[in-house]
Amino acid sequence: MDVRKFVVGLFDDEKVLFPAVKQVRKAGFRIHDVYTPFPVHGLDKALGLRETSLHTAGFIYGITGTTIALSFMSWVFTSDWPLNIGGKPHLPLPAFVPVTFEFTVLCAAVGMVLTFCYLCQLAPGVKKHHFHPRATDDKFVMVIECTSETTEAEATALLNAAGAHEVHTQMAETGWWFGTYDKEQKLYEEAPVTSGTLIHPLASTNTEYFEMKRISIILTAATALLVVACSEVKRKPGSIYMPDMANSRAYETYADHSNLKDKGISYNNLPVAGTVGRAESYVYHLAKDANGDTANYFASRLVENPVTSLDDKQMKEAERLYLINCGICHGEKLDGNGPLWKGGEGPYPAKPATLVGDAKYEAMTAGTMFYSVTYGRNLMGSYASQLTPKQRWDIIHYIKVKQGKVGAAAPATAAVAPASDSSKATK
């Protein structure tokens, strides 16, 4: 650190301090700083301090946070891994507003705090030089830095003439320092007696420096402990002090639920076997095959679609349901070229099934399709929780219409004319 010489003037009243500040600046001396026990209105202008740019920095940090949030979410949902979330578009800007707002506020707040601490040289463990112990009590302290153009004698004479009732010289370090003093060192270096240098009354007190060292050691140990506690293996955490929260009873949607009872979990959120839900008209009696068994899958080919026809309105609804739930893989034209494939350029590793144009899937019966949609097949998961049985049959009917296996939309039912009453014969 650079050790420099400062001339310190002590004032009793801010009314004397104001003219002294102007007089010192007019004489061409460099004022290092002015310390007051309370805020003094207009002192910043008298010292020639410019308006802070902290608000501008906050605006820049906020714009940066907004740009990062929007760019990252747009890239994830449109390019890296587009997902079908409730049929919403891949770029739902209104859904990005909460996250973008929060991240903007976070970047602006944290950035402004860090900038403020840097400009004011505030940080844990940093000790600042105190030019006088009563600067925060009842005295006003003006500090003039001695340079090659301003001598100590000139500064001392000027402060005495400006009304300072006490003037002395101090040698102090400038900039940031983290307390490297030990028992043999003092806060201020003593200048020659002829210069009238003041030895600070707190120079012999080293307790605060040892306290600072102790805090630094504690913070360093806590940081090291935190780093050691972190692990890249997320499935193997460290010491578990709340096992019921670390080992949750929740299970994955597409996971195997056959061993829940072995784990002591009696509630599986499934209806009683053989029961039919209220208002359920499309009952499907085939259960999901056990692992390694395909009997019910092959038996499903004999199940016929109870939906034999759809009018124009129902066909449009079936098309909408297909695009929301199936189009992301099988494509808008049922050619297997959905957003997840995109001709091999999408994130999906294998081409989905081509529903129109592939003889295998055109020959697949409606019952087999219903089984696959209900229980999942190969890489495709179950859609039983997203679609009702009626909606599943409607989508399958829509696919069969596109394949040309069944007729198109049925016309709206015409109004039937009332039959004449045969009892009223015309005479």
Residue pairs with C-beta under 8 A, 6 or more apart in sequence:
1 173
1 174
1 175
1 177
2 173
2 174
2 175
3 171
3 172
3 173
3 174
3 189
4 145
4 146
4 171
4 172
4 173
4 174
5 145
5 146
5 152
5 169
5 170
5 171
5 191
6 32
6 131
6 143
6 144
6 145
6 146
6 169
6 170
6 171
6 172
7 143
7 144
7 146
7 152
7 155
7 156
7 159
7 167
7 168
7 169
8 131
8 132
8 141
8 142
8 143
8 144
8 167
8 168
8 169
8 170
8 198
9 20
9 141
9 142
9 143
9 144
9 159
9 162
9 164
9 166
9 167
10 132
10 134
10 139
10 140
10 141
10 164
10 165
10 166
10 167
11 17
11 20
11 139
11 140
11 141
11 142
11 163
11 164
11 165
12 139
12 140
12 165
13 140
14 36
14 40
14 43
14 140
16 162
16 163
17 34
17 36
17 40
17 43
17 140
17 142
18 40
18 42
18 43
18 46
19 162
19 163
20 142
20 159
20 162
20 163
20 164
21 31
21 34
21 43
21 46
21 47
21 142
22 46
23 158
23 161
23 162
24 31
24 142
24 144
24 158
24 159
24 162
25 31
25 46
25 47
25 48
27 158
28 149
28 150
29 144
29 150
29 154
29 155
29 158
30 144
30 145
30 147
30 150
31 47
31 142
31 143
31 144
31 145
32 143
32 144
32 145
33 143
34 43
34 47
34 140
34 141
34 142
34 143
35 131
35 132
35 135
35 136
35 140
35 141
35 143
36 43
36 135
36 140
36 141
37 135
37 136
37 137
37 138
37 139
37 140
54 112
54 115
54 116
54 119
57 111
57 112
57 115
58 108
58 111
58 112
59 108
60 111
61 107
61 108
61 110
61 111
61 112
62 104
62 105
62 107
62 108
63 104
64 107
64 111
65 103
65 104
65 105
65 106
65 107
65 108
66 100
66 103
66 104
68 103
68 107
69 96
69 99
69 100
69 103
69 104
70 96
70 100
73 96
73 99
73 100
74 91
74 96
77 83
77 90
77 91
77 92
78 90
78 91
80 347
81 347
82 90
82 328
82 339
82 340
82 346
82 347
84 324
84 325
84 328
87 324
87 325
88 95
90 339
116 122
117 123
121 128
121 175
121 176
123 176
124 215
124 216
124 219
125 178
125 179
125 212
125 215
125 216
125 219
126 176
126 177
126 178
127 177
127 178
127 179
127 208
127 209
127 212
129 172
129 173
129 174
129 187
130 187
130 200
130 202
131 141
131 143
131 170
131 172
132 139
132 141
133 200
133 201
133 202
135 141
142 159
142 164
144 150
144 155
144 158
144 159
146 152
146 155
146 169
152 169
152 195
156 167
156 169
156 196
159 167
160 167
167 196
168 196
168 197
168 198
169 191
169 195
169 196
169 197
169 198
170 188
170 191
170 197
170 198
170 200
171 188
171 189
171 190
171 191
171 197
172 188
178 216
179 209
179 212
179 213
181 187
181 206
181 209
182 206
183 206
186 199
186 200
186 203
186 204
187 200
187 202
187 203
188 198
188 199
188 200
188 203
190 197
190 199
191 197
229 238
231 237
231 238
237 246
240 246
240 247
249 263
249 265
251 257
251 260
251 265
253 381
253 385
254 376
254 381
254 382
256 291
257 268
257 270
260 266
260 268
271 277
276 283
280 389
281 390
282 306
282 389
282 390
282 393
283 389
284 303
284 370
284 374
284 389
286 296
286 299
286 300
286 303
286 371
287 296
288 296
288 375
289 295
289 296
289 297
289 375
296 371
297 368
297 371
297 377
300 365
300 367
300 368
300 370
300 371
301 365
301 367
301 368
302 365
302 367
303 365
303 366
303 367
303 370
303 371
304 366
304 367
305 366
305 367
305 370
305 393
305 396
305 397
305 400
306 393
307 390
307 393
307 394
307 396
307 397
308 406
309 397
309 406
309 407
309 409
309 410
310 318
310 394
310 397
310 398
310 409
310 410
311 409
311 410
311 411
311 412
311 413
312 409
312 412
314 394
314 409
315 398
315 401
315 408
315 409
317 394
318 391
318 394
318 395
318 397
318 398
319 398
321 387
321 391
321 394
321 395
322 395
322 398
322 399
323 332
325 383
325 386
325 387
325 395
326 395
327 338
328 338
328 339
328 340
329 336
329 338
329 340
329 341
329 348
329 352
329 380
330 336
330 338
330 352
330 353
330 354
330 355
331 337
331 338
331 341
331 352
332 338
333 356
334 354
334 355
334 356
334 399
334 402
334 403
335 354
335 355
335 356
335 357
336 351
336 352
336 353
336 354
336 355
336 358
337 343
337 351
338 346
338 352
339 346
340 346
340 347
340 348
340 352
341 348
341 351
341 352
344 351
350 379
353 361
354 361
355 361
355 362
355 399
355 402
355 403
356 362
356 402
356 403
361 403
362 403
362 405
366 393
366 396
366 397
366 400
369 396
369 399
370 392
370 393
370 396
371 377
372 380
373 382
373 383
373 384
373 387
373 392
373 395
373 396
374 382
374 383
374 384
374 389
374 392
375 382
375 384
376 382
376 383
383 392
384 392
387 395
397 406
400 406
401 407
401 408
401 409
